[in-house]
Amino acid sequence: MRLDLAHLPQRLVSIVVGGPSLPARRSADRRRILYHQVFGLRPDAACLLDQLVQADGRLVTNQDALRIIGRRGQVVDLRPRSPEVCMLDIRTKVGSDAVETVRDCAWRITPLGRIRAARARGVVFNLDKIGRKG
């Protein structure tokens, strides 16, 4: 079942999209599309990867993941995949070392996972100066 957000009041849109505005959601959608294209992630897994990257090292709990998975653009999937299934997809396609599990109830992106996600978004790293003095 899908819900068209263009026909809903702003307060309800805020509740549905999980944020203050639809433009912020669209920006997140662009990142998710890149994760889908580069890593081959399913939309829900790309959504969870984006949430982990945006958390910037903070823990993302199962409840946090459930709130955001399935919310994409102006369409909300009312039956998204579980966070555990999405995490399996992320670990398979991005790398098992990209995400760490904390106490079996939360996840955090690792520095290596952040680098891989940044490269997927087109960020270029200059590694020539590493280890050089001056």
For each residue, the residues with C-beta under 8 A, 3 or more apart:
1: 78 79
2: 75 76 77 78
3: 8 16 75 76 78
4: 7 8 74 75
5: 8 13 16 17 22 74 75 76
6: 74
7: 4
8: 3 4 5 12 13 16
9: 12 13
10: 13 14
11: 14 15
12: 8 9 15 16
13: 5 8 9 10 16 17 22
14: 10 11 17 19 20 21
15: 11 12 18
16: 3 5 8 12 13 71 76
17: 5 13 14 21 22 24 25 71 76
18: 15 25 67 68 71
19: 14 24 25
20: 14 24
21: 14 17 24 25
22: 5 13 17 25 26 74
23: 26 27
24: 17 19 20 21 27 28
25: 17 18 19 21 22 28 29 71 72 73
26: 22 23 29 30 73
27: 23 24 30 31
28: 24 25 31 32 50 54
29: 25 26 32 33 72 73
30: 26 27 33 34
31: 27 28 34 35 50 53 121
32: 28 29 35 36 43 46 47 49 50 72
33: 29 30 36 37 46
34: 30 31 37 38 120 121 122
35: 31 32 38 39 41 46 49 50 117 120
36: 32 33 39 40 41 42 43 46
37: 33 34 40
38: 34 35 119 120
39: 35 36 46 49 93 94 120
40: 36 37 93
41: 35 36 45 46 49 89 90 93 94
42: 36 45 46 81 86 89
43: 32 36 46 47 72 77
44: 47 48 69 70 77 80 81 85 86
45: 41 42 48 49 81 85 86 87 89 90 93
46: 32 33 35 36 39 41 42 43 49 50
47: 32 43 44 50 51 68 69 70 71 72 80 86
48: 44 45 51 52 60 65 68 69 83 86 87 90
49: 32 35 39 41 45 46 52 53 90 94 109 117
50: 28 31 32 35 46 47 53 54
51: 47 48 54 55 60 64 65 68
52: 48 49 55 60 90 99 107 108 109 113
53: 31 49 50 56 109 113 114 117
54: 28 50 51
55: 51 52 58 59 60 108 109
56: 53
57: 108 109
58: 55 108
59: 55 102 106 107 108
60: 48 51 52 55 64 65 106 107 108
61: 64 65 105 106
62: 65 66 83 84 105 106
63: 66 67
64: 51 60 61 67 68
65: 48 51 60 61 62 68 69 83 86 107
66: 62 63 69 83
67: 18 63 64
68: 18 47 48 51 64 65 71
69: 44 47 48 65 66 80 81 83 86
70: 44 47 76 77 78 79 80
71: 16 17 18 25 47 68 76 77
72: 25 29 32 43 47 75 76 77
73: 25 26 29
74: 4 5 6 22
75: 2 3 4 5 72
76: 2 3 5 16 17 70 71 72
77: 2 43 44 70 71 72 80
78: 1 2 3 70
79: 1 70
80: 44 47 69 70 77
81: 42 44 45 69 85 86
82: 85 86
83: 48 62 65 66 69 86 87
84: 62 87 88
85: 44 45 81 82 88 89
86: 42 44 45 47 48 65 69 81 82 83 89 90
87: 45 48 83 84 90 91 99 107
88: 84 85 91 92
89: 41 42 45 85 86 92 93
90: 41 45 48 49 52 86 87 93 94 98 99
91: 87 88 94 95 96 98 99
92: 88 89 96
93: 39 40 41 45 89 90
94: 39 41 49 90 91 98 99 113 116 117
95: 91 98 112 113 116
96: 91 92
97: 110 112 113
98: 90 91 94 95 109 110 112 113 116 117
99: 52 87 90 91 94 107 108 109 110 113
100: 107 108 110
101: 104 106 107
102: 59 105 106 107 108
103: 106
104: 101
105: 61 62 102
106: 59 60 61 62 101 102 103
107: 52 59 60 65 87 99 100 101 102
108: 52 55 57 58 59 60 99 100 102
109: 49 52 53 55 57 98 99 113 114 117
110: 97 98 99 100 113 114
111: 114 115
112: 95 97 98 115 116
113: 52 53 94 95 97 98 99 109 110 116 117
114: 53 109 110 111 117 118
115: 111 112 118 119 125
116: 94 95 98 112 113 119 120
117: 35 49 53 94 98 109 113 114 120 121
118: 114 115 121 123 125
119: 38 115 116 122 123 125
120: 34 35 38 39 116 117
121: 31 34 117 118
122: 34 119
123: 118 119
124:
125: 115 118 119
126: 129
127: 130
128: 132
129: 126 132
130: 127
131:
132: 128 129
133:
134:
